[in-house]
Amino acid sequence: MSDTLKTIPEPIPDPASVKAEMLKIYPAKTRKKREKQIVLNEPDAPPEIGANSRTIPGIITQRGCTYAGCRGVVMGPIYDLLQITHGPVGCGFYAWLSRRNLVRPAKGQTNYLQYCMNTDMQEDQIIFGGEKKLKQAIKEAYEIFKPKAIAILATCPVGLIGDDIHTVARQMKEELGINVMAFSCEGYKGVSQSAGHHIANNGVFKNIIGLDDKPDEAEFNMNILGEYNIGGDAWEIDALLRKCGIHVTSTLSGDVSYDQVKKSHTVMLNGVMCHRSINYIAEMMEKKFGIPWIKVNFIGAEATAKTLRKIAKFFDSKKLSDRVEEVIAQEMIDLRPVREEIKARHQGKKAALFVGGSRAHHYQDLFRDIGMEIVSAGYEFAHRDDYEGRKVLPTIKVDADSRNIEELHVEPDPARFKPTKTPDQIEALKAGGFTFKDYEGMMTEMKKNTLVIDDITHHEMEKLIEIYKPDIIGSGIKDKFVIEKMGVPCKQLHSYDYSGPYAAFTGAVNFYREVDRMLTTKVWKFITPPWEKAPQAAAELIHASKMGGAKKGGETKSWRKPAADAGEV
Ligand code: CFM
């Protein structure tokens, strides 16, 4: 990247003063914490960012809970594993199809995704314990569905009252003769859904992976880890790899069956899409079975081409490399004209991204494909390595919240540790510039001085919009309407609302068109952003925050108030 490219063009306000403006309104303690979570980027030597720490009470965060990360994210898409939420019905409902992790089970295969299985915990169970009801629910579910396996997922009250779901699972496993596993993924277990990913990774690794040693017959056989088939993304990736001659045994966890997960240790390579949610399984599979993992990214045309070439290089086959080049060339024939046409309309426009633990990085490529600038980005719950790169892993302090989550001790399997590559082959690949376990993080690919904001608050988002006036924001449902009421289109990048897929080449074209549609629609002209409705109030707010922030019992005047009563600061 050249130096001129790394510097933000002139019209964008100075990020240091934007940061100061965002922080001004906070009480000292909050400001001190948030200060560490908002940094000015330095791509060559990313500065340390505060991440994976507790959200301050009272701040409006976009984060979800540990149960959501375990039940909703990693476990949810395994479609024929019967999953019972032990807890109140609201938690069960929350994990019921809201994420759009689509499935297309083959004929005759079971699909439990359309059900919402829940113990419907009531006051009675909170006082006298819920184990009896849980056992009843498992028996009832077994009698009706006769599933291959059952997972029990804990919600907050389960941990608070001390229900022993692991003993229940053991007893039921013996009684029913099927695999029954329990996940202590109470919502409060960690600071965000990230802890839930780790708990799910541990559970899947201990209880499912390795149960079937028979590999699929394929010359080039791999898993895609950390891909959840939102809006059909995994289908695009699978179809593209198939075109190249690469077989995917298991996509963890997107449109995947329990039986596929059981044999996912029989592949030659793991490609990690979302590093945040699944790096644990990738690491453990490498240690136990000798399967190397590499970072892949199928979001964006250039990123997809780069990933295909990287996979081909790993398999070290001329036939595969030639085929990959042919496929890329073919796909680009369709993609290029659409991209160029849309790029001409939106070159230089500004985007900001605040999503989860990987998409705020991956989707930058898609916006750059059509010539757009990323003015600011951040994750909701990622760790420092997702921002600064895996090289910082040894320097990350393990706090009490992280210590809460079990670290499995994994040894090479005496019979099944069969490395795909010899140490010499690995060294030769590395010498040629190939990188294993290589996630470099979001910051190395962002421009110098762009604002990187972890766990952004609504207040900071509003400030960001007011000052930067981005043309589009990629974010989630919790802030989508706040953003759109300010006159800025928001591309919902979690479930994609109603659209997608956005992965691979076909998905990229869908995304370019969607962004084009959102940026060119005239609807935004009918919305008067608050600062135009009450410019006086906006000016006063800025003045008030310069003078030290909150006034009158902690209440601060906001430009959100109608102009009529916005005068008495
Ligand atoms: Fe990984 Fe995800 Fe994400 Fe994630 Fe998620 Fe998601 Fe996400 Mo929503 S696993 S970290 S916990 S890519 S549900 S499919 S979109 S926040 S950026």
Residues whose N, C-alpha, C, O or C-beta is under 5 A from the ligand:
A	BS01	CFM	V73 Q193 Y228 C274 R276 S277 V355 G356 G357 S358 R359 L493 H494
